[in-house]
Amino acid sequence: MLDIKNVKKTFNKGTINEKKALNGITLHLNEGDFVTVIGGNGAGKSTMLNMVAGVYPIDSGKIEIDGVNISREPEFKRAKYIGRVFQDPMMGTAAGMEIQENLALALRRGEKRGLGWGIRTDEKEQYREQLKRLDLGLEDRMTSKVGLLSGGQRQALTLLMATLKKPKLLLLDEHTAALDPKTAAKVLALTEELVVESHLTSIMVTHNMKDAIAIGNRLIMMNDGKIIYDVAGEEKKNLTVDDLLKKFTEVSGEEFANDRIMLAK
Protein backbone atom coordinates (compact mmCIF):
# COMPACT_ATOMS: atom_id res chain seq x y z
CA MET A 1 0.00 0.00 0.00
CA LEU A 2 2.96 2.31 0.63
CA ASP A 3 6.40 2.15 -0.97
CA ILE A 4 9.07 4.66 0.02
CA LYS A 5 12.21 4.01 -2.01
CA ASN A 6 15.55 5.66 -1.22
CA VAL A 7 13.97 9.02 -0.38
CA LYS A 8 16.34 11.83 0.53
CA LYS A 9 15.62 15.30 1.87
CA THR A 10 18.00 18.08 2.90
CA PHE A 11 16.75 21.39 4.27
CA ASN A 12 18.61 24.69 3.75
CA LYS A 13 21.03 23.05 1.34
CA GLY A 14 24.30 24.88 0.89
CA THR A 15 23.87 27.08 3.96
CA ILE A 16 25.26 27.02 7.47
CA ASN A 17 21.91 25.60 8.60
CA GLU A 18 21.99 22.63 6.22
CA LYS A 19 20.23 19.62 7.72
CA LYS A 20 19.98 16.16 6.16
CA ALA A 21 16.55 15.13 7.36
CA LEU A 22 16.15 11.89 5.38
CA ASN A 23 19.16 9.86 4.29
CA GLY A 24 17.90 7.45 1.66
CA ILE A 25 14.96 6.05 3.60
CA THR A 26 13.21 2.93 2.29
CA LEU A 27 9.99 1.54 3.74
CA HIS A 28 7.34 -0.89 2.45
CA LEU A 29 3.89 -1.23 4.03
CA ASN A 30 1.41 -3.94 3.13
CA GLU A 31 -2.31 -3.22 3.18
CA GLY A 32 -3.55 -3.20 6.78
CA ASP A 33 -0.13 -2.66 8.35
CA PHE A 34 -0.26 -0.49 11.47
CA VAL A 35 3.29 0.79 12.01
CA THR A 36 4.40 2.74 15.07
CA VAL A 37 7.46 4.98 14.68
CA ILE A 38 9.84 6.03 17.44
CA GLY A 39 13.16 7.86 17.41
CA GLY A 40 15.25 10.54 19.05
CA ASN A 41 15.02 14.29 18.53
CA GLY A 42 15.52 15.17 14.86
CA ALA A 43 15.47 11.54 13.75
CA GLY A 44 13.27 12.33 10.74
CA LYS A 45 9.97 10.87 11.97
CA SER A 46 7.72 13.84 11.19
CA THR A 47 9.74 14.68 8.09
CA MET A 48 8.99 11.22 6.71
CA LEU A 49 5.25 11.79 7.22
CA ASN A 50 5.49 15.25 5.65
CA MET A 51 7.26 13.79 2.61
CA VAL A 52 4.51 11.21 2.16
CA ALA A 53 1.80 13.85 2.59
CA GLY A 54 3.50 16.21 0.15
CA VAL A 55 4.13 19.07 2.58
CA TYR A 56 7.68 19.33 1.23
CA PRO A 57 9.07 18.06 -2.08
CA ILE A 58 11.54 15.18 -1.91
CA ASP A 59 15.07 15.69 -3.26
CA SER A 60 15.29 12.21 -4.77
CA GLY A 61 13.75 8.76 -4.55
CA LYS A 62 10.18 7.59 -5.07
CA ILE A 63 6.94 7.38 -3.08
CA GLU A 64 4.03 5.19 -4.21
CA ILE A 65 0.62 4.68 -2.66
CA ASP A 66 -1.26 1.61 -3.85
CA GLY A 67 0.94 1.44 -6.95
CA VAL A 68 0.48 5.12 -7.87
CA ASN A 69 3.63 7.23 -8.05
CA ILE A 70 2.89 10.39 -6.03
CA SER A 71 6.51 11.53 -5.69
CA ARG A 72 5.93 14.81 -7.54
CA GLU A 73 2.23 15.28 -6.82
CA PRO A 74 1.31 18.42 -4.83
CA GLU A 75 -0.20 18.03 -1.36
CA PHE A 76 -3.79 18.73 -2.44
CA LYS A 77 -3.70 15.97 -5.05
CA ARG A 78 -2.49 13.44 -2.49
CA ALA A 79 -5.38 14.28 -0.17
CA LYS A 80 -7.68 11.73 -1.84
CA TYR A 81 -5.32 8.96 -0.70
CA ILE A 82 -4.34 10.20 2.75
CA GLY A 83 -6.04 10.86 6.08
CA ARG A 84 -3.96 12.76 8.62
CA VAL A 85 -4.11 13.74 12.30
CA PHE A 86 -1.59 16.29 13.54
CA GLN A 87 0.04 16.81 16.93
CA ASP A 88 -1.71 20.17 17.32
CA PRO A 89 -5.47 19.59 17.89
CA MET A 90 -6.17 22.97 16.26
CA MET A 91 -4.76 21.96 12.86
CA GLY A 92 -7.16 19.24 11.72
CA THR A 93 -10.44 21.14 11.83
CA ALA A 94 -11.97 24.42 10.64
CA ALA A 95 -12.75 26.35 13.84
CA GLY A 96 -15.28 28.72 12.28
CA MET A 97 -17.41 25.93 10.82
CA GLU A 98 -19.95 23.66 12.48
CA ILE A 99 -19.12 20.10 13.55
CA GLN A 100 -21.37 18.70 10.83
CA GLU A 101 -19.81 21.02 8.23
CA ASN A 102 -16.34 19.75 9.12
CA LEU A 103 -17.57 16.18 8.70
CA ALA A 104 -19.15 17.07 5.35
CA LEU A 105 -15.79 18.40 4.12
CA ALA A 106 -14.10 15.19 5.25
CA LEU A 107 -16.67 13.03 3.46
CA ARG A 108 -15.94 14.87 0.21
CA ARG A 109 -12.16 14.58 0.40
CA GLY A 110 -10.68 14.10 -3.06
CA GLU A 111 -13.98 14.73 -4.87
CA LYS A 112 -14.78 17.54 -7.29
CA ARG A 113 -16.89 20.28 -5.76
CA GLY A 114 -20.22 21.22 -7.31
CA LEU A 115 -23.10 23.57 -6.63
CA GLY A 116 -25.43 21.78 -4.26
CA TRP A 117 -26.45 21.58 -0.62
CA GLY A 118 -23.41 21.35 1.64
CA ILE A 119 -25.03 18.75 3.89
CA ARG A 120 -27.74 16.39 2.72
CA THR A 121 -30.41 15.24 5.14
CA ASP A 122 -29.37 11.60 4.89
CA GLU A 123 -25.80 12.55 5.84
CA LYS A 124 -26.82 14.06 9.15
CA GLU A 125 -27.86 10.70 10.56
CA GLN A 126 -24.59 9.19 9.42
CA TYR A 127 -22.66 11.94 11.20
CA ARG A 128 -24.76 11.52 14.33
CA GLU A 129 -23.99 7.80 14.50
CA GLN A 130 -20.28 8.37 13.95
CA LEU A 131 -20.12 11.08 16.61
CA LYS A 132 -21.80 8.76 19.13
CA ARG A 133 -18.73 6.54 18.92
CA LEU A 134 -16.63 9.30 20.45
CA ASP A 135 -18.76 9.24 23.61
CA LEU A 136 -18.30 12.99 24.01
CA GLY A 137 -21.89 14.13 23.50
CA LEU A 138 -21.01 15.80 20.19
CA GLU A 139 -23.88 14.06 18.39
CA ASP A 140 -26.19 16.52 20.17
CA ARG A 141 -24.02 19.52 19.23
CA MET A 142 -23.64 19.06 15.48
CA THR A 143 -24.43 22.71 14.71
CA SER A 144 -21.89 24.00 17.27
CA LYS A 145 -18.79 25.76 15.97
CA VAL A 146 -15.71 23.55 16.27
CA GLY A 147 -13.80 26.45 17.83
CA LEU A 148 -15.91 26.01 20.96
CA LEU A 149 -14.63 22.47 21.56
CA SER A 150 -11.78 21.46 23.84
CA GLY A 151 -8.48 20.24 22.43
CA GLY A 152 -9.36 16.62 23.17
CA GLN A 153 -12.75 16.94 21.52
CA ARG A 154 -11.22 18.52 18.44
CA GLN A 155 -8.58 15.81 18.19
CA ALA A 156 -11.20 13.07 18.46
CA LEU A 157 -13.23 14.84 15.76
CA THR A 158 -10.12 15.17 13.56
CA LEU A 159 -9.51 11.43 13.90
CA LEU A 160 -13.10 10.74 12.88
CA MET A 161 -12.75 13.09 9.90
CA ALA A 162 -9.49 11.44 8.80
CA THR A 163 -11.13 8.00 8.72
CA LEU A 164 -14.69 8.92 7.68
CA LYS A 165 -13.88 8.25 4.05
CA LYS A 166 -11.53 5.28 4.23
CA PRO A 167 -8.10 6.58 3.18
CA LYS A 168 -5.46 4.47 1.47
CA LEU A 169 -3.09 5.62 4.21
CA LEU A 170 -3.61 7.13 7.67
CA LEU A 171 -0.83 9.33 9.06
CA LEU A 172 -0.78 10.03 12.81
CA ASP A 173 1.91 12.47 13.91
CA GLU A 174 2.13 12.27 17.72
CA HIS A 175 -1.60 12.92 17.72
CA THR A 176 -2.04 12.40 21.47
CA ALA A 177 1.07 14.29 22.63
CA ALA A 178 -0.75 17.58 23.34
CA LEU A 179 -3.58 15.95 25.30
CA ASP A 180 -3.92 15.20 29.01
CA PRO A 181 -3.29 11.51 29.92
CA LYS A 182 -6.96 10.56 30.27
CA THR A 183 -7.99 12.16 26.97
CA ALA A 184 -4.89 10.81 25.24
CA ALA A 185 -5.77 7.26 26.30
CA LYS A 186 -9.30 7.70 24.99
CA VAL A 187 -8.16 9.05 21.61
CA LEU A 188 -5.58 6.28 21.33
CA ALA A 189 -8.18 3.58 22.06
CA LEU A 190 -10.48 5.10 19.43
CA THR A 191 -7.57 5.18 16.97
CA GLU A 192 -6.90 1.48 17.42
CA GLU A 193 -10.60 0.68 17.09
CA LEU A 194 -11.05 2.64 13.85
CA VAL A 195 -7.84 1.33 12.28
CA VAL A 196 -8.61 -2.32 13.05
CA GLU A 197 -12.29 -2.04 12.10
CA SER A 198 -11.59 -0.49 8.69
CA HIS A 199 -8.34 -2.42 8.10
CA LEU A 200 -6.52 0.86 7.53
CA THR A 201 -2.87 1.05 6.55
CA SER A 202 -1.44 3.41 9.16
CA ILE A 203 1.76 5.06 10.37
CA MET A 204 1.76 6.44 13.92
CA VAL A 205 4.66 8.52 15.20
CA THR A 206 4.71 8.45 19.00
CA HIS A 207 6.97 9.52 21.86
CA ASN A 208 5.53 6.82 24.12
CA MET A 209 7.52 3.60 23.81
CA LYS A 210 4.91 1.59 25.70
CA ASP A 211 2.25 2.63 23.20
CA ALA A 212 4.63 1.91 20.32
CA ILE A 213 5.06 -1.66 21.58
CA ALA A 214 1.43 -2.30 22.50
CA ILE A 215 -0.23 -0.87 19.39
CA GLY A 216 0.00 -2.04 15.80
CA ASN A 217 1.64 -5.04 14.17
CA ARG A 218 5.00 -3.44 13.41
CA LEU A 219 7.47 -0.97 14.96
CA ILE A 220 10.27 0.97 13.33
CA MET A 221 12.97 3.03 15.01
CA MET A 222 14.57 5.99 13.25
CA ASN A 223 17.83 7.85 13.81
CA ASP A 224 19.65 10.43 11.72
CA GLY A 225 17.11 10.21 8.89
CA LYS A 226 17.31 6.42 8.57
CA ILE A 227 15.38 3.38 9.75
CA ILE A 228 17.74 1.55 12.11
CA TYR A 229 15.37 -1.09 13.49
CA ASP A 230 12.26 -2.78 12.06
CA VAL A 231 10.39 -5.38 14.09
CA ALA A 232 6.97 -7.06 13.71
CA GLY A 233 4.70 -9.83 14.98
CA GLU A 234 5.50 -11.82 18.12
CA GLU A 235 8.97 -10.33 18.40
CA LYS A 236 7.42 -6.86 18.66
CA LYS A 237 4.84 -7.98 21.24
CA ASN A 238 7.56 -9.39 23.48
CA LEU A 239 9.63 -6.21 23.51
CA THR A 240 10.11 -4.02 26.57
CA VAL A 241 11.06 -0.34 26.75
CA ASP A 242 14.52 -1.34 28.01
CA ASP A 243 14.89 -3.65 25.00
CA LEU A 244 14.25 -0.70 22.68
CA LEU A 245 16.67 1.59 24.48
CA LYS A 246 19.34 -1.11 24.40
CA LYS A 247 18.67 -1.78 20.71
CA PHE A 248 18.97 1.92 19.90
CA THR A 249 22.37 2.14 21.61
CA GLU A 250 23.57 -1.02 19.83
CA VAL A 251 22.55 0.11 16.36
CA SER A 252 23.33 3.83 16.58
CA GLY A 253 26.25 3.78 18.99
CA GLU A 254 24.76 6.62 21.04
CA GLU A 255 22.34 7.24 23.90
CA PHE A 256 18.67 7.81 23.14
CA ALA A 257 17.99 11.57 23.11
CA ASN A 258 14.33 12.37 23.58
CA ASP A 259 13.22 13.82 26.89
CA ARG A 260 9.53 13.09 26.35
CA ILE A 261 10.21 9.44 25.60
CA MET A 262 12.40 9.07 28.68
CA LEU A 263 9.75 10.70 30.86
CA ALA A 264 7.09 8.37 29.41
CA LYS A 265 9.21 5.28 30.10
C-alpha positions as CSV (number, residue, x, y, z in Angstrom):
1,M,0.0,0.0,0.0
2,L,3.0,2.3,0.6
3,D,6.4,2.2,-1.0
4,I,9.1,4.7,0.0
5,K,12.2,4.0,-2.0
6,N,15.5,5.7,-1.2
7,V,14.0,9.0,-0.4
8,K,16.3,11.8,0.5
9,K,15.6,15.3,1.9
10,T,18.0,18.1,2.9
11,F,16.7,21.4,4.3
12,N,18.6,24.7,3.7
13,K,21.0,23.1,1.3
14,G,24.3,24.9,0.9
15,T,23.9,27.1,4.0
16,I,25.3,27.0,7.5
17,N,21.9,25.6,8.6
18,E,22.0,22.6,6.2
19,K,20.2,19.6,7.7
20,K,20.0,16.2,6.2
21,A,16.5,15.1,7.4
22,L,16.1,11.9,5.4
23,N,19.2,9.9,4.3
24,G,17.9,7.5,1.7
25,I,15.0,6.0,3.6
26,T,13.2,2.9,2.3
27,L,10.0,1.5,3.7
28,H,7.3,-0.9,2.5
29,L,3.9,-1.2,4.0
30,N,1.4,-3.9,3.1
31,E,-2.3,-3.2,3.2
32,G,-3.6,-3.2,6.8
33,D,-0.1,-2.7,8.4
34,F,-0.3,-0.5,11.5
35,V,3.3,0.8,12.0
36,T,4.4,2.7,15.1
37,V,7.5,5.0,14.7
38,I,9.8,6.0,17.4
39,G,13.2,7.9,17.4
40,G,15.3,10.5,19.0
41,N,15.0,14.3,18.5
42,G,15.5,15.2,14.9
43,A,15.5,11.5,13.8
44,G,13.3,12.3,10.7
45,K,10.0,10.9,12.0
46,S,7.7,13.8,11.2
47,T,9.7,14.7,8.1
48,M,9.0,11.2,6.7
49,L,5.2,11.8,7.2
50,N,5.5,15.2,5.6
51,M,7.3,13.8,2.6
52,V,4.5,11.2,2.2
53,A,1.8,13.8,2.6
54,G,3.5,16.2,0.1
55,V,4.1,19.1,2.6
56,Y,7.7,19.3,1.2
57,P,9.1,18.1,-2.1
58,I,11.5,15.2,-1.9
59,D,15.1,15.7,-3.3
60,S,15.3,12.2,-4.8
61,G,13.7,8.8,-4.5
62,K,10.2,7.6,-5.1
63,I,6.9,7.4,-3.1
64,E,4.0,5.2,-4.2
65,I,0.6,4.7,-2.7
66,D,-1.3,1.6,-3.8
67,G,0.9,1.4,-6.9
68,V,0.5,5.1,-7.9
69,N,3.6,7.2,-8.1
70,I,2.9,10.4,-6.0
71,S,6.5,11.5,-5.7
72,R,5.9,14.8,-7.5
73,E,2.2,15.3,-6.8
74,P,1.3,18.4,-4.8
75,E,-0.2,18.0,-1.4
76,F,-3.8,18.7,-2.4
77,K,-3.7,16.0,-5.1
78,R,-2.5,13.4,-2.5
79,A,-5.4,14.3,-0.2
80,K,-7.7,11.7,-1.8
81,Y,-5.3,9.0,-0.7
82,I,-4.3,10.2,2.7
83,G,-6.0,10.9,6.1
84,R,-4.0,12.8,8.6
85,V,-4.1,13.7,12.3
86,F,-1.6,16.3,13.5
87,Q,0.0,16.8,16.9
88,D,-1.7,20.2,17.3
89,P,-5.5,19.6,17.9
90,M,-6.2,23.0,16.3
91,M,-4.8,22.0,12.9
92,G,-7.2,19.2,11.7
93,T,-10.4,21.1,11.8
94,A,-12.0,24.4,10.6
95,A,-12.7,26.4,13.8
96,G,-15.3,28.7,12.3
97,M,-17.4,25.9,10.8
98,E,-20.0,23.7,12.5
99,I,-19.1,20.1,13.6
100,Q,-21.4,18.7,10.8
101,E,-19.8,21.0,8.2
102,N,-16.3,19.8,9.1
103,L,-17.6,16.2,8.7
104,A,-19.1,17.1,5.3
105,L,-15.8,18.4,4.1
106,A,-14.1,15.2,5.2
107,L,-16.7,13.0,3.5
108,R,-15.9,14.9,0.2
109,R,-12.2,14.6,0.4
110,G,-10.7,14.1,-3.1
111,E,-14.0,14.7,-4.9
112,K,-14.8,17.5,-7.3
113,R,-16.9,20.3,-5.8
114,G,-20.2,21.2,-7.3
115,L,-23.1,23.6,-6.6
116,G,-25.4,21.8,-4.3
117,W,-26.4,21.6,-0.6
118,G,-23.4,21.4,1.6
119,I,-25.0,18.8,3.9
120,R,-27.7,16.4,2.7
121,T,-30.4,15.2,5.1
122,D,-29.4,11.6,4.9
123,E,-25.8,12.6,5.8
124,K,-26.8,14.1,9.2
125,E,-27.9,10.7,10.6
126,Q,-24.6,9.2,9.4
127,Y,-22.7,11.9,11.2
128,R,-24.8,11.5,14.3
129,E,-24.0,7.8,14.5
130,Q,-20.3,8.4,13.9
131,L,-20.1,11.1,16.6
132,K,-21.8,8.8,19.1
133,R,-18.7,6.5,18.9
134,L,-16.6,9.3,20.4
135,D,-18.8,9.2,23.6
136,L,-18.3,13.0,24.0
137,G,-21.9,14.1,23.5
138,L,-21.0,15.8,20.2
139,E,-23.9,14.1,18.4
140,D,-26.2,16.5,20.2
141,R,-24.0,19.5,19.2
142,M,-23.6,19.1,15.5
143,T,-24.4,22.7,14.7
144,S,-21.9,24.0,17.3
145,K,-18.8,25.8,16.0
146,V,-15.7,23.6,16.3
147,G,-13.8,26.5,17.8
148,L,-15.9,26.0,21.0
149,L,-14.6,22.5,21.6
150,S,-11.8,21.5,23.8
151,G,-8.5,20.2,22.4
152,G,-9.4,16.6,23.2
153,Q,-12.8,16.9,21.5
154,R,-11.2,18.5,18.4
155,Q,-8.6,15.8,18.2
156,A,-11.2,13.1,18.5
157,L,-13.2,14.8,15.8
158,T,-10.1,15.2,13.6
159,L,-9.5,11.4,13.9
160,L,-13.1,10.7,12.9
161,M,-12.7,13.1,9.9
162,A,-9.5,11.4,8.8
163,T,-11.1,8.0,8.7
164,L,-14.7,8.9,7.7
165,K,-13.9,8.2,4.0
166,K,-11.5,5.3,4.2
167,P,-8.1,6.6,3.2
168,K,-5.5,4.5,1.5
169,L,-3.1,5.6,4.2
170,L,-3.6,7.1,7.7
171,L,-0.8,9.3,9.1
172,L,-0.8,10.0,12.8
173,D,1.9,12.5,13.9
174,E,2.1,12.3,17.7
175,H,-1.6,12.9,17.7
176,T,-2.0,12.4,21.5
177,A,1.1,14.3,22.6
178,A,-0.7,17.6,23.3
179,L,-3.6,16.0,25.3
180,D,-3.9,15.2,29.0
181,P,-3.3,11.5,29.9
182,K,-7.0,10.6,30.3
183,T,-8.0,12.2,27.0
184,A,-4.9,10.8,25.2
185,A,-5.8,7.3,26.3
186,K,-9.3,7.7,25.0
187,V,-8.2,9.1,21.6
188,L,-5.6,6.3,21.3
189,A,-8.2,3.6,22.1
190,L,-10.5,5.1,19.4
191,T,-7.6,5.2,17.0
192,E,-6.9,1.5,17.4
193,E,-10.6,0.7,17.1
194,L,-11.1,2.6,13.8
195,V,-7.8,1.3,12.3
196,V,-8.6,-2.3,13.0
197,E,-12.3,-2.0,12.1
198,S,-11.6,-0.5,8.7
199,H,-8.3,-2.4,8.1
200,L,-6.5,0.9,7.5
201,T,-2.9,1.1,6.6
202,S,-1.4,3.4,9.2
203,I,1.8,5.1,10.4
204,M,1.8,6.4,13.9
205,V,4.7,8.5,15.2
206,T,4.7,8.4,19.0
207,H,7.0,9.5,21.9
208,N,5.5,6.8,24.1
209,M,7.5,3.6,23.8
210,K,4.9,1.6,25.7
211,D,2.2,2.6,23.2
212,A,4.6,1.9,20.3
213,I,5.1,-1.7,21.6
214,A,1.4,-2.3,22.5
215,I,-0.2,-0.9,19.4
216,G,0.0,-2.0,15.8
217,N,1.6,-5.0,14.2
218,R,5.0,-3.4,13.4
219,L,7.5,-1.0,15.0
220,I,10.3,1.0,13.3
221,M,13.0,3.0,15.0
222,M,14.6,6.0,13.2
223,N,17.8,7.9,13.8
224,D,19.7,10.4,11.7
225,G,17.1,10.2,8.9
226,K,17.3,6.4,8.6
227,I,15.4,3.4,9.8
228,I,17.7,1.6,12.1
229,Y,15.4,-1.1,13.5
230,D,12.3,-2.8,12.1
231,V,10.4,-5.4,14.1
232,A,7.0,-7.1,13.7
233,G,4.7,-9.8,15.0
234,E,5.5,-11.8,18.1
235,E,9.0,-10.3,18.4
236,K,7.4,-6.9,18.7
237,K,4.8,-8.0,21.2
238,N,7.6,-9.4,23.5
239,L,9.6,-6.2,23.5
240,T,10.1,-4.0,26.6
241,V,11.1,-0.3,26.8
242,D,14.5,-1.3,28.0
243,D,14.9,-3.6,25.0
244,L,14.2,-0.7,22.7
245,L,16.7,1.6,24.5
246,K,19.3,-1.1,24.4
247,K,18.7,-1.8,20.7
248,F,19.0,1.9,19.9
249,T,22.4,2.1,21.6
250,E,23.6,-1.0,19.8
251,V,22.5,0.1,16.4
252,S,23.3,3.8,16.6
253,G,26.3,3.8,19.0
254,E,24.8,6.6,21.0
255,E,22.3,7.2,23.9
256,F,18.7,7.8,23.1
257,A,18.0,11.6,23.1
258,N,14.3,12.4,23.6
259,D,13.2,13.8,26.9
260,R,9.5,13.1,26.4
261,I,10.2,9.4,25.6
262,M,12.4,9.1,28.7
263,L,9.8,10.7,30.9
264,A,7.1,8.4,29.4
265,K,9.2,5.3,30.1
